[in-house]
Every structure is written in C-alpha cells, then in structure tokens.
C-alpha cells in the first residue's frame, strides 16, 4: 500500500496510484491525480466524464467499460484520448477513483470461471489464471486459450472471426515487441476500427474482453 497526497490531504493508493477505496474519492484527489495523468487542469469536459463514471459505479457497483462512458458523454475514442492521454484505466478511471478491480462480481461466478480456465476444456494443457480468468503468464498463451476464453465470454457465439484474430495478434505483437499493452485508442487506430465496431467484436470491453482473450492484463 502506498499514499498519495495533494493539498494537505493523503489518500491510500495501490502500487499504480489507483485509489484503494472509491468511497474516499473527492475532487481534491481528482485534481491532484489528473496532473500525474498529463491533465494539468480538469475542464468542464473532464469533469463530465469523471462524474459520469462515478455515477455509473454508484448505481451498478461496477467500473463501466470505455464504450459506456464514451456513449454517455457523446465522445469518440479519439476525443476521449485527447482529454485523457494516458488511457482509460490509467487515466479516466484513476482520476475518477474507480478501478476495474473494485467491480463487484459474485464469488460463485469467480469460482466457476477459474475452474473452467484451469481445465481448459478440450485441451490437456493447463493454464494458470487469476480469480477473474486473466492469464497470469502471458507467455503461456496460445490460440487454444483464446478460443476457449471467447466461448466462455460468448464472443460471436464462441467463433473468433478474422477481425477478432487481427486485434488479438496486434495486441500480442505489440506486447512482444514493446513489452507493454497498447491503449484502446492505439488498438482502434492501428486496427482501423471505430468504437462501435470494436464493441461489436468485444462486447465485454477492452480489458475484460479483448485483453483477456489475448492473454494480457494491466498489472
């Protein structure tokens, strides 16, 4: 556990600077963290996005996908990127004090999902995953893992299309060469997709859909 301080107030954060308890969020935290996310001053547009995300979290107990936040605010991915250059999870969510890891999911679903991953269904290979079904070692990924994850997430009826594979291999190649995970903005731009097309391919979102199938995850 670490601490972040701004204007005389201190907050408990994780190793990535994300607020541990969303209930401790306030505008002071947002203004301080925004500067670390390459946003010197929060404009009215920034606040609209932040408050929209906070409101959705308060109503559902879940961190919304970038699709939902963009649509709620009438923004395109490129416009969101200009507002928050460091990305969705590493920018918008961090400033709003809500991270995907605080999403409330039933324990039973966690357990069933993890067991299904570890058995890898029709393969003899065993994949080590965390409680949310993310591959713990990106190097152990293969196409078999992607196919089974897609089936469990009901992506395109469990049948990955050429468009799905184009995105998956882009993410894998980018990680292999750069040792980092691209943002959704970079992915859409490099794969020549708009937000609506991406959402149709991965309805669960970027992190919980595309990255999970590609065997990647934000630390």
TAWOGI-V282200 format. One record per run of one state. SS is the DSSP state (2 for helix, 1 for strand, 0 for the rest). FROM is the first residue (numbers start at 1). TO is the last residue. Records with the same first field share a line. If there is no record, write none. Layout:
# TAWOGI-V282200
SS = FROM-TO / FROM-TO
This chain:
# TAWOGI-V282200
0 = 1-1 / 7-8 / 14-18 / 20-21 / 25-26 / 37-43 / 61-65 / 74-76 / 84-87 / 97-99 / 103-106 / 120-128 / 130-134 / 136-137 / 141-142 / 153-154 / 159-161 / 179-183 / 191-194 / 202-205 / 214-219
1 = 2-6 / 9-13 / 19-19 / 129-129 / 135-135
2 = 22-24 / 27-36 / 44-60 / 66-73 / 77-83 / 88-96 / 100-102 / 107-119 / 138-140 / 143-152 / 155-158 / 162-178 / 184-190 / 195-201 / 206-213
